């Protein structure tokens, strides 16, 4: 059956109802962007009706939707025409008109999720809110595959297991070699695009620093041989005991455990012998409890969670979860401070190429070049201290002969495992979903 021709359909509408034809012309131009009508998908139609139409198109939105439905029905696209005249569309348009943009977009998102054609996040790929061409192509291709599965009855959105089925189908579609991609798969294409955008970054100094990492981060970083993160495993094993990790009344780690940790792992300890006096232990607890969810507080003890048990039983999973913690935002850290840690980690990986002068000055130079306002060496010091504490907590840097104060931002020497963890963290950072950033 030949594809419907928009011009011919509009001509037919003009003969029967010129006013409807005018509305249909406006709507279909917004919907297709000048592309052939056969290229549209259910996702395209839903996004137009439930988001673009009420927010970006002037005119009577209900009439425009009905006119588009008339045109699509003439073209034999009954399923899409029904969306234009459906009670769901009418309700969403009323929500925008009465409740405003926030209420309308919330209703749009709920309705879109219920269609079953919105590709879900999967372990291999979490979708960005800002998509490049490759990711947009992958998203549209996955949506078309999900739509076909819904139409064929393979996927039933109302069924109890439809979410797991949708995830499985999306994973297959993203990871299978595609003829149209020359044998490559969509995950590799999206990862390559994100990595390239991360390397380009903001500012010449940042690009020059990141450029060598594009090749190094292209493939997953091999996990080092042997057990890693001895202090983290010690903490999890202690939390797995019946008594857990004992805490004080103030819910700090008990002093006897603090002393044991400092002596066992060679951490500097303040005179108070409290958890707050051992910066590496404080960072370790934050990673284990807040970021990995491996331990949780139960009364006056830290106990192992089911997630912690899985990590403790699987060294590879522990590595993949803990290594990226080098670049996990701490409580209250802003995007600028995360940029400082990222730049600092790149400089530590390329230690031999560091110019003369303090690390903080070099990081400041790069971060200011990215466009962050009012960034000074003092602003840079705290995130670098946080990075050092995390490296020490995870035993990823060589012991120092001198003892820097907890507030001192100093360069460290990464161990081989530290190099691998740094690259793993940087790769995770480079491949993360892209979001809007405010430079402040």
VOPAGU-2260 file (C-alpha; in pm, 1 decimal, decimal comma):
REM VOPAGU-2260
SITE   aa  ch    i         X         Y         Z
SITE  UNK   A    0       0,0       0,0       0,0
SITE  UNK   A    1     151,6     337,6    -100,6
SITE  UNK   A    2     234,0     581,5     177,4
SITE  UNK   A    3     -22,4     858,2     234,4
SITE  UNK   A    4      73,5    1185,7      69,2
SITE  UNK   A    5      17,1    1488,0     293,6
SITE  UNK   A    6     -46,5    1728,2       6,6
SITE  UNK   A    7    -309,5    1499,5    -145,2
SITE  UNK   A    8    -478,1    1449,8     191,7
SITE  UNK   A    9    -489,7    1824,0     253,2
SITE  UNK   A   10    -636,9    1880,5     -93,6
SITE  UNK   A   11    -911,9    1630,2     -16,9
SITE  UNK   A   12    -984,5    1804,6     313,0
SITE  UNK   A   13    -994,9    2146,4     143,6
SITE  UNK   A   14   -1268,9    2026,7     -88,4
SITE  UNK   A   15   -1487,2    1905,8     197,6
SITE  UNK   A   16   -1399,3    2142,5     483,9
SITE  UNK   A   17   -1150,1    2427,5     418,2
SITE  UNK   A   18   -1134,5    2539,3     783,3
SITE  UNK   A   19   -1045,0    2192,8     901,8
SITE  UNK   A   20    -783,7    2172,8     625,8
SITE  UNK   A   21    -612,6    2487,4     752,7
SITE  UNK   A   22    -593,5    2350,0    1105,8
SITE  UNK   A   23    -476,7    2012,7     976,0
SITE  UNK   A   24    -199,6    2178,8     774,5
SITE  UNK   A   25     -69,0    2361,3    1081,8
SITE  UNK   A   26     -83,6    2048,7    1296,1
SITE  UNK   A   27      77,4    1810,5    1048,0
SITE  UNK   A   28     362,0    2051,8     976,2
SITE  UNK   A   29     439,3    2065,9    1348,2
SITE  UNK   A   30     405,3    1689,1    1379,0
SITE  UNK   A   31     622,7    1584,2    1085,8
SITE  UNK   A   32     858,9    1879,7    1044,7
SITE  UNK   A   33     827,4    1831,8     668,9
SITE  UNK   A   34     919,3    1461,7     677,8
SITE  UNK   A   35     698,3    1201,2     506,3
SITE  UNK   A   36     390,8    1103,5     702,8
SITE  UNK   A   37     490,8     737,1     710,8
SITE  UNK   A   38     794,5     820,8     928,1
SITE  UNK   A   39     587,5     919,5    1231,5
SITE  UNK   A   40     544,6     688,7    1529,0
SITE  UNK   A   41     299,6     670,4    1816,3
SITE  UNK   A   42     557,9     844,2    2034,5
SITE  UNK   A   43     571,5    1133,0    1784,3
SITE  UNK   A   44     192,7    1168,8    1786,4
SITE  UNK   A   45     165,5    1152,2    2165,9
SITE  UNK   A   46     444,4    1403,2    2221,8
SITE  UNK   A   47     287,2    1641,9    1971,7
SITE  UNK   A   48     -65,9    1616,1    2113,4
SITE  UNK   A   49      27,8    1615,2    2480,2
SITE  UNK   A   50     330,3    1845,6    2489,6
SITE  UNK   A   51     413,6    2039,5    2172,2
SITE  UNK   A   52      56,3    2135,8    2082,3
SITE  UNK   A   53     -44,4    2290,4    2417,3
SITE  UNK   A   54     290,3    2457,6    2483,1
SITE  UNK   A   55     420,4    2571,5    2145,2
SITE  UNK   A   56     136,8    2593,1    1890,3
SITE  UNK   A   57     -96,7    2891,4    1878,6
SITE  UNK   A   58    -465,0    2843,9    1802,7
SITE  UNK   A   59    -753,9    2642,1    1940,9
SITE  UNK   A   60    -576,3    2328,0    2054,8
SITE  UNK   A   61    -884,2    2106,0    2061,2
SITE  UNK   A   62    -972,6    2199,3    1704,0
SITE  UNK   A   63    -614,9    2142,3    1586,6
SITE  UNK   A   64    -613,2    1795,4    1742,4
SITE  UNK   A   65    -945,1    1703,4    1581,5
SITE  UNK   A   66    -829,3    1833,9    1242,5
SITE  UNK   A   67    -511,9    1629,3    1263,6
SITE  UNK   A   68    -725,8    1325,9    1344,8
SITE  UNK   A   69    -933,3    1386,9    1031,9
SITE  UNK   A   70    -621,6    1399,0     815,6
SITE  UNK   A   71    -467,3    1087,5     970,6
SITE  UNK   A   72    -792,5     896,3     928,2
SITE  UNK   A   73    -803,1     992,0     561,2
SITE  UNK   A   74    -450,9     854,4     532,0
SITE  UNK   A   75    -552,2     520,6     682,9
SITE  UNK   A   76    -366,1     583,3    1010,6
SITE  UNK   A   77    -659,1     494,0    1234,1
SITE  UNK   A   78    -464,6     424,1    1554,5
SITE  UNK   A   79    -299,7     763,7    1543,0
SITE  UNK   A   80    -627,8     933,3    1449,5
SITE  UNK   A   81    -792,1     782,5    1757,2
SITE  UNK   A   82    -525,0     942,0    1975,6
SITE  UNK   A   83    -625,2    1283,1    1840,9
SITE  UNK   A   84    -988,5    1237,1    1942,5
SITE  UNK   A   85    -932,3    1030,8    2257,4
SITE  UNK   A   86   -1061,9    1133,8    2603,1
SITE  UNK   A   87    -698,9    1120,3    2724,5
SITE  UNK   A   88    -596,5    1393,7    2481,2
SITE  UNK   A   89    -898,0    1607,5    2568,0
SITE  UNK   A   90    -825,2    1567,7    2940,7
SITE  UNK   A   91    -458,2    1662,1    2904,3
SITE  UNK   A   92    -540,9    1971,2    2698,2
SITE  UNK   A   93    -794,8    2078,1    2965,0
SITE  UNK   A   94    -531,5    2023,4    3233,3
SITE  UNK   A   95    -290,4    2257,6    3056,1
SITE  UNK   A   96    -564,4    2519,5    3010,7
SITE  UNK   A   97    -685,7    2506,4    3371,8
SITE  UNK   A   98    -383,6    2394,9    3573,8
SITE  UNK   A   99     -92,4    2543,8    3381,5
SITE  UNK   A  100     225,6    2399,2    3236,2
SITE  UNK   A  101     342,4    2199,3    3538,8
SITE  UNK   A  102      10,4    2022,2    3581,0
SITE  UNK   A  103     -18,1    1962,1    3209,0
SITE  UNK   A  104     330,1    1817,1    3167,2
SITE  UNK   A  105     273,5    1589,0    3466,9
SITE  UNK   A  106     -47,4    1459,2    3306,4
SITE  UNK   A  107     137,0    1418,5    2974,7
SITE  UNK   A  108     414,1    1214,4    3138,7
SITE  UNK   A  109     166,9     985,8    3314,9
SITE  UNK   A  110     -24,5     923,3    2994,6
SITE  UNK   A  111     294,4     864,7    2795,3
SITE  UNK   A  112     419,8     611,4    3049,0
SITE  UNK   A  113      90,1     424,7    3021,5
SITE  UNK   A  114     117,2     381,4    2642,5
SITE  UNK   A  115     401,2     131,2    2671,9
SITE  UNK   A  116     597,9     293,6    2387,2
SITE  UNK   A  117     831,5     505,0    2600,7
SITE  UNK   A  118    1168,3     324,3    2621,5
SITE  UNK   A  119    1255,9     256,7    2986,7
SITE  UNK   A  120    1597,3     302,0    3145,1
SITE  UNK   A  121    1798,7     -19,9    3139,3
SITE  UNK   A  122    2131,9    -106,9    3308,3
SITE  UNK   A  123    2322,1     -45,8    2985,4
SITE  UNK   A  124    2169,2     297,2    2922,0
SITE  UNK   A  125    1979,1     559,7    3119,9
SITE  UNK   A  126    1819,4     807,8    2882,7
SITE  UNK   A  127    1922,8    1174,2    2884,7
SITE  UNK   A  128    1691,2    1470,6    2908,0
SITE  UNK   A  129    1913,2    1633,1    2641,3
SITE  UNK   A  130    1973,9    1386,5    2357,4
SITE  UNK   A  131    2230,7    1408,0    2082,0
SITE  UNK   A  132    2151,6    1273,2    1732,8
SITE  UNK   A  133    2270,6     918,6    1807,3
SITE  UNK   A  134    2077,8     892,4    2133,2
SITE  UNK   A  135    1766,8    1039,7    1976,7
SITE  UNK   A  136    1794,3     784,1    1696,5
SITE  UNK   A  137    1828,7     503,3    1950,4
SITE  UNK   A  138    1532,9     633,7    2151,8
SITE  UNK   A  139    1306,8     656,7    1848,3
SITE  UNK   A  140    1412,8     313,4    1722,9
SITE  UNK   A  141    1340,6     154,9    2061,1
SITE  UNK   A  142    1005,9     330,7    2081,6
SITE  UNK   A  143     909,8     198,7    1737,3
SITE  UNK   A  144    1006,8    -153,4    1847,1
SITE  UNK   A  145     795,4    -121,5    2162,2
SITE  UNK   A  146     503,0      11,6    1959,5
SITE  UNK   A  147     522,0    -287,3    1726,1
SITE  UNK   A  148     527,1    -520,7    2026,5
SITE  UNK   A  149     216,5    -350,5    2170,8
SITE  UNK   A  150      29,5    -364,8    1839,5
SITE  UNK   A  151     117,1    -730,6    1787,2
SITE  UNK   A  152       6,6    -822,1    2139,3
SITE  UNK   A  153     354,7    -927,7    2249,1
SITE  UNK   A  154     357,0    -644,1    2503,2
SITE  UNK   A  155      43,0    -554,5    2700,9
SITE  UNK   A  156      87,2    -230,7    2899,5
SITE  UNK   A  157    -190,9    -322,0    3143,8
SITE  UNK   A  158     -31,9    -656,6    3233,7
SITE  UNK   A  159     150,0    -702,0    3563,6
SITE  UNK   A  160     480,2    -794,6    3397,5
SITE  UNK   A  161     479,2    -544,4    3114,7
SITE  UNK   A  162     754,9    -326,5    3264,8
SITE  UNK   A  163    1000,7    -614,9    3288,9
SITE  UNK   A  164     905,4    -724,7    2936,9
SITE  UNK   A  165     956,5    -370,8    2806,3
SITE  UNK   A  166    1299,0    -355,2    2971,2
SITE  UNK   A  167    1398,7    -689,2    2820,0
SITE  UNK   A  168    1286,8    -583,6    2472,3
SITE  UNK   A  169    1464,8    -247,5    2504,2
SITE  UNK   A  170    1788,7    -417,7    2613,3
SITE  UNK   A  171    1773,6    -656,7    2317,7
SITE  UNK   A  172    1709,9    -373,4    2076,1
SITE  UNK   A  173    1989,3    -156,7    2216,7
SITE  UNK   A  174    2258,1    -426,3    2238,8
SITE  UNK   A  175    2194,1    -632,8    1925,3
SITE  UNK   A  176    2415,3    -560,5    1620,6
SITE  UNK   A  177    2220,5    -354,0    1366,3
SITE  UNK   A  178    2264,0    -379,1     991,9
SITE  UNK   A  179    2175,2     -12,0     951,3
SITE  UNK   A  180    2460,7      71,8    1190,9
SITE  UNK   A  181    2718,1    -131,1    1001,1
SITE  UNK   A  182    2709,9    -411,9    1257,1
SITE  UNK   A  183    2741,0    -178,6    1555,5
SITE  UNK   A  184    2473,2    -151,0    1825,2
SITE  UNK   A  185    2287,2     146,5    1965,3
SITE  UNK   A  186    2450,9     133,5    2309,5
SITE  UNK   A  187    2796,4     173,2    2155,7
SITE  UNK   A  188    2673,9     459,1    1937,8
SITE  UNK   A  189    2520,6     646,2    2230,0
SITE  UNK   A  190    2821,8     585,8    2453,1
SITE  UNK   A  191    3054,5     711,1    2181,2
SITE  UNK   A  192    2845,5    1024,7    2138,1
SITE  UNK   A  193    2835,5    1095,9    2512,1
SITE  UNK   A  194    3207,8    1035,6    2549,0
SITE  UNK   A  195    3283,9    1273,5    2264,7
SITE  UNK   A  196    3063,5    1544,1    2414,0
SITE  UNK   A  197    3228,2    1493,9    2754,0
SITE  UNK   A  198    3572,8    1530,5    2598,1
SITE  UNK   A  199    3473,4    1848,3    2416,3
SITE  UNK   A  200    3346,4    1986,9    2745,6
SITE  UNK   A  201    3356,0    2358,6    2814,0
SITE  UNK   A  202    3671,4    2557,7    2756,1
SITE  UNK   A  203    4000,5    2493,6    2577,6
SITE  UNK   A  204    4195,7    2391,1    2889,9
SITE  UNK   A  205    3931,4    2132,1    2980,3
SITE  UNK   A  206    3928,7    1992,9    2624,3
SITE  UNK   A  207    4307,1    1965,3    2613,8
SITE  UNK   A  208    4306,2    1778,1    2945,5
SITE  UNK   A  209    4022,8    1541,0    2850,7
SITE  UNK   A  210    4130,1    1465,7    2492,4
SITE  UNK   A  211    4366,3    1174,7    2576,6
SITE  UNK   A  212    4088,3    1006,7    2773,6
SITE  UNK   A  213    3858,5     956,6    2474,0
SITE  UNK   A  214    4048,5     645,3    2367,3
SITE  UNK   A  215    4122,8     528,1    2722,6
SITE  UNK   A  216    3756,6     540,9    2825,1
SITE  UNK   A  217    3609,1     395,6    2506,0
SITE  UNK   A  218    3584,2      41,1    2646,8
SITE  UNK   A  219    3499,2     -67,7    3003,2
SITE  UNK   A  220    3798,4     -54,1    3237,9
SITE  UNK   A  221    3923,0    -403,2    3339,5
SITE  UNK   A  222    3865,7    -486,9    3704,9
SITE  UNK   A  223    4201,7    -533,0    3886,0
SITE  UNK   A  224    4289,6    -881,8    4005,1
SITE  UNK   A  225    4250,4    -969,8    4370,1
SITE  UNK   A  226    4032,6    -821,1    4644,5
SITE  UNK   A  227    4001,6    -442,2    4649,3
SITE  UNK   A  228    3874,8    -182,1    4897,1
SITE  UNK   A  229    3997,4    -353,9    5216,4
SITE  UNK   A  230    3851,7     -91,0    5450,2
SITE  UNK   A  231    3512,7    -102,0    5280,5
SITE  UNK   A  232    3503,0    -481,5    5297,7
SITE  UNK   A  233    3608,5    -465,0    5664,3
SITE  UNK   A  234    3323,6    -226,0    5742,0
SITE  UNK   A  235    3069,2    -442,1    5560,0
SITE  UNK   A  236    3192,5    -757,4    5730,2
SITE  UNK   A  237    3169,5    -587,2    6069,8
SITE  UNK   A  238    2817,0    -468,9    5987,7
SITE  UNK   A  239    2726,1    -828,4    5895,4
SITE  UNK   A  240    2800,0    -951,8    6250,5
SITE  UNK   A  241    2500,2    -991,0    6484,5
SITE  UNK   A  242    2593,5    -676,6    6679,6
SITE  UNK   A  243    2676,7    -474,1    6368,8
SITE  UNK   A  244    2902,0    -167,7    6389,5
SITE  UNK   A  245    2844,3     -15,3    6735,2
SITE  UNK   A  246    2745,9     350,9    6749,1
SITE  UNK   A  247    2750,3     614,2    7021,6
SITE  UNK   A  248    2441,9     791,8    7154,3
SITE  UNK   A  249    2502,7    1054,8    6889,1
SITE  UNK   A  250    2507,4     776,4    6626,3
SITE  UNK   A  251    2877,9     815,2    6551,8
SITE  UNK   A  252    3093,2     504,5    6515,5
SITE  UNK   A  253    3212,6     387,5    6857,7
SITE  UNK   A  254    3562,4     504,5    6958,6
SITE  UNK   A  255    3702,4     151,5    6988,6
SITE  UNK   A  256    3608,4      86,7    6624,8
SITE  UNK   A  257    3750,5     424,2    6519,7
SITE  UNK   A  258    4085,8     342,5    6684,6
SITE  UNK   A  259    4089,6      -4,5    6527,4
SITE  UNK   A  260    4020,6     139,6    6181,9
SITE  UNK   A  261    4289,0     407,8    6212,2
SITE  UNK   A  262    4551,1     158,7    6326,9
SITE  UNK   A  263    4452,7    -112,5    6078,1
SITE  UNK   A  264    4450,6     113,7    5772,2
SITE  UNK   A  265    4709,2     374,4    5867,7
SITE  UNK   A  266    4469,1     666,9    5879,9
SITE  UNK   A  267    4553,9     990,9    6059,2
SITE  UNK   A  268    4349,3    1028,5    6379,0
SITE  UNK   A  269    4278,0    1345,6    6571,3
SITE  UNK   A  270    4323,2    1354,0    6947,6
SITE  UNK   A  271    3950,3    1309,7    7015,2
SITE  UNK   A  272    3955,4     958,1    6869,2
SITE  UNK   A  273    3604,0    1013,2    6736,2
SITE  UNK   A  274    3464,0     931,1    6393,6
SITE  UNK   A  275    3485,8    1298,4    6303,1
SITE  UNK   A  276    3859,3    1292,9    6377,7
SITE  UNK   A  277    3933,3    1030,6    6108,6
SITE  UNK   A  278    3842,5    1189,1    5777,7
SITE  UNK   A  279    3892,8     871,6    5574,4
SITE  UNK   A  280    3660,9     673,2    5802,4
SITE  UNK   A  281    3400,0     946,4    5784,0
SITE  UNK   A  282    3419,9     934,6    5403,2
SITE  UNK   A  283    3406,0     554,4    5408,9
SITE  UNK   A  284    3086,6     551,9    5614,0
SITE  UNK   A  285    2928,4     811,6    5385,2
SITE  UNK   A  286    3008,4     600,9    5079,8
SITE  UNK   A  287    2883,9     276,8    5236,5
SITE  UNK   A  288    2570,8     416,6    5396,2
SITE  UNK   A  289    2443,7     700,9    5178,9
SITE  UNK   A  290    2583,1     624,5    4835,0
SITE  UNK   A  291    2596,2     244,8    4813,6
SITE  UNK   A  292    2312,5     172,1    5056,1
SITE  UNK   A  293    2527,6    -115,9    5183,7
SITE  UNK   A  294    2472,6     -40,6    5553,7
SITE  UNK   A  295    2192,8     127,0    5744,2
SITE  UNK   A  296    2144,5     244,2    6099,5
SITE  UNK   A  297    1933,4      23,4    6327,5
SITE  UNK   A  298    1920,0     174,6    6674,0
SITE  UNK   A  299    2279,3     217,7    6791,9
SITE  UNK   A  300    2441,3       3,7    6523,7
SITE  UNK   A  301    2516,2      -0,7    6153,3
SITE  UNK   A  302    2388,7    -324,3    6000,0
SITE  UNK   A  303    2441,8    -479,9    5659,9
SITE  UNK   A  304    2159,2    -432,2    5410,3
SITE  UNK   A  305    2059,5    -683,8    5140,1
SITE  UNK   A  306    2239,4    -460,6    4888,3
SITE  UNK   A  307    2549,3    -470,5    5109,6
SITE  UNK   A  308    2534,3    -850,4    5126,0
SITE  UNK   A  309    2523,0    -871,0    4747,2
SITE  UNK   A  310    2824,8    -642,7    4719,2
SITE  UNK   A  311    3016,7    -831,2    4983,6
SITE  UNK   A  312    2952,0   -1162,0    4807,4
SITE  UNK   A  313    3044,6   -1030,9    4461,1
SITE  UNK   A  314    3385,5    -854,7    4436,3
SITE  UNK   A  315    3320,8    -748,9    4075,3
SITE  UNK   A  316    2990,6    -588,4    4172,0
SITE  UNK   A  317    3159,8    -419,4    4468,2
SITE  UNK   A  318    3419,6    -272,9    4234,0
SITE  UNK   A  319    3163,2    -146,2    3984,6
SITE  UNK   A  320    2961,1      14,4    4264,8
SITE  UNK   A  321    3242,3     163,4    4473,7
SITE  UNK   A  322    3495,8     287,1    4216,7
SITE  UNK   A  323    3255,5     549,1    4072,7
SITE  UNK   A  324    3210,8     685,1    4428,1
SITE  UNK   A  325    3522,5     891,5    4361,9
SITE  UNK   A  326    3293,8    1119,1    4161,9
SITE  UNK   A  327    2963,1    1072,2    4343,7
SITE  UNK   A  328    2829,3    1406,9    4471,9
SITE  UNK   A  329    2855,6    1444,3    4847,9
SITE  UNK   A  330    2572,0    1607,4    5038,6
SITE  UNK   A  331    2546,9    1971,5    4937,3
SITE  UNK   A  332    2804,7    1955,6    4658,6
SITE  UNK   A  333    2722,4    2161,7    4352,8
SITE  UNK   A  334    2801,7    2092,1    3988,0
SITE  UNK   A  335    3105,7    2320,3    4006,7
SITE  UNK   A  336    3251,5    2121,5    4293,7
SITE  UNK   A  337    3195,1    1799,9    4103,9
SITE  UNK   A  338    3377,6    1953,2    3809,4
SITE  UNK   A  339    3670,0    2025,9    4042,4
SITE  UNK   A  340    3688,4    1662,8    4152,1
SITE  UNK   A  341    3660,8    1540,9    3793,7
SITE  UNK   A  342    3942,5    1768,1    3675,8
SITE  UNK   A  343    4152,4    1677,5    3980,3
SITE  UNK   A  344    4110,9    1307,3    3908,2
SITE  UNK   A  345    4213,8    1352,3    3544,5
SITE  UNK   A  346    4524,7    1540,4    3655,5
SITE  UNK   A  347    4612,8    1268,5    3904,9
SITE  UNK   A  348    4579,7    1000,8    3636,9
SITE  UNK   A  349    4813,1    1204,8    3414,8
SITE  UNK   A  350    5048,9    1280,6    3707,5
SITE  UNK   A  351    5367,9    1284,0    3500,2
SITE  UNK   A  352    5228,5    1564,4    3286,6
SITE  UNK   A  353    5140,4    1791,7    3576,6
SITE  UNK   A  354    5299,7    2134,6    3545,8
SITE  UNK   A  355    5494,7    2282,9    3831,3
SITE  UNK   A  356    5289,5    2444,0    4104,8
SITE  UNK   A  357    5015,2    2336,8    4342,0
SITE  UNK   A  358    4742,5    2107,7    4216,1
SITE  UNK   A  359    4477,4    2355,2    4328,1
SITE  UNK   A  360    4612,3    2625,2    4095,2
SITE  UNK   A  361    4607,0    2393,3    3793,7
SITE  UNK   A  362    4255,1    2274,0    3873,5
SITE  UNK   A  363    4140,1    2633,2    3923,4
SITE  UNK   A  364    4278,4    2728,7    3583,4
SITE  UNK   A  365    4086,9    2450,1    3411,6
SITE  UNK   A  366    3760,6    2502,7    3602,0
SITE  UNK   A  367    3758,7    2879,2    3546,7
SITE  UNK   A  368    3810,3    2807,1    3177,0
SITE  UNK   A  369    3492,7    2596,9    3182,3
SITE  UNK   A  370    3290,9    2907,5    3265,5
SITE  UNK   A  371    3221,3    2864,4    3635,8
SITE  UNK   A  372    3195,1    3208,4    3792,8
SITE  UNK   A  373    3381,1    3330,9    4102,5
SITE  UNK   A  374    3597,5    3018,0    4122,3
SITE  UNK   A  375    3913,7    3070,7    4329,2
SITE  UNK   A  376    4178,2    2832,9    4470,1
SITE  UNK   A  377    3986,1    2845,7    4799,6
SITE  UNK   A  378    3671,0    2719,0    4621,7
SITE  UNK   A  379    3874,1    2437,4    4467,3
SITE  UNK   A  380    4046,0    2320,9    4786,0
SITE  UNK   A  381    3743,5    2166,0    4960,7
SITE  UNK   A  382    3637,0    1937,8    4671,9
SITE  UNK   A  383    3998,7    1824,3    4629,4
SITE  UNK   A  384    4015,9    1743,7    5000,9
SITE  UNK   A  385    3696,3    1539,3    4960,4
SITE  UNK   A  386    3857,1    1355,6    4668,1
SITE  UNK   A  387    4168,0    1278,4    4877,1
SITE  UNK   A  388    3955,9    1145,9    5163,5
SITE  UNK   A  389    3769,3     914,1    4926,9
SITE  UNK   A  390    4091,2     788,3    4770,9
SITE  UNK   A  391    4229,9     714,2    5117,2
SITE  UNK   A  392    3906,3     551,2    5234,7
SITE  UNK   A  393    3908,9     314,2    4938,0
SITE  UNK   A  394    4286,3     253,4    4952,9
SITE  UNK   A  395    4348,2     384,9    4603,4
SITE  UNK   A  396    4649,0     607,6    4673,9
SITE  UNK   A  397    4997,5     532,6    4801,7
SITE  UNK   A  398    5073,5     618,5    5167,3
SITE  UNK   A  399    5247,5     952,7    5215,8
SITE  UNK   A  400    5565,4    1000,7    5416,8
SITE  UNK   A  401    5436,2    1330,9    5550,6
SITE  UNK   A  402    5099,2    1371,8    5716,9
SITE  UNK   A  403    4883,9    1642,3    5554,8
SITE  UNK   A  404    4616,2    1800,1    5767,9
SITE  UNK   A  405    4258,7    1692,2    5696,1
SITE  UNK   A  406    4194,0    2031,1    5532,4
SITE  UNK   A  407    4503,4    2029,3    5310,8
SITE  UNK   A  408    4442,3    1977,2    4936,7
SITE  UNK   A  409    4756,7    1799,3    4822,2
SITE  UNK   A  410    4841,3    1581,7    4522,9
SITE  UNK   A  411    4843,7    1207,7    4586,1
SITE  UNK   A  412    4999,3     917,5    4398,1
SITE  UNK   A  413    4746,1     668,2    4267,0
SITE  UNK   A  414    4816,5     298,5    4303,8
SITE  UNK   A  415    4754,2      70,8    4001,0
SITE  UNK   A  416    4412,7      -4,0    4147,3
SITE  UNK   A  417    4368,2     369,4    4198,5
SITE  UNK   A  418    4441,9     431,7    3831,1
SITE  UNK   A  419    4182,0     171,8    3732,1
SITE  UNK   A  420    3925,7     312,8    3977,5
SITE  UNK   A  421    3987,9     667,4    3856,5
SITE  UNK   A  422    3934,5     564,1    3494,5
SITE  UNK   A  423    3622,4     369,5    3593,0
SITE  UNK   A  424    3482,8     673,8    3773,4
SITE  UNK   A  425    3569,3     905,1    3484,1
SITE  UNK   A  426    3405,5     668,6    3234,8
SITE  UNK   A  427    3090,1     653,5    3443,7
SITE  UNK   A  428    3095,8    1032,9    3460,5
SITE  UNK   A  429    3146,0    1067,4    3085,8
SITE  UNK   A  430    2863,7     826,1    2999,9
SITE  UNK   A  431    2606,6     958,4    3247,9
SITE  UNK   A  432    2278,2    1096,8    3111,0
SITE  UNK   A  433    2305,0    1460,9    3008,4
SITE  UNK   A  434    2100,5    1716,2    3201,3
SITE  UNK   A  435    2066,6    2092,2    3206,9
SITE  UNK   A  436    2335,9    2270,6    3409,6
SITE  UNK   A  437    2330,0    2619,6    3555,2
SITE  UNK   A  438    2672,1    2785,2    3578,8
SITE  UNK   A  439    2675,4    2941,9    3923,3
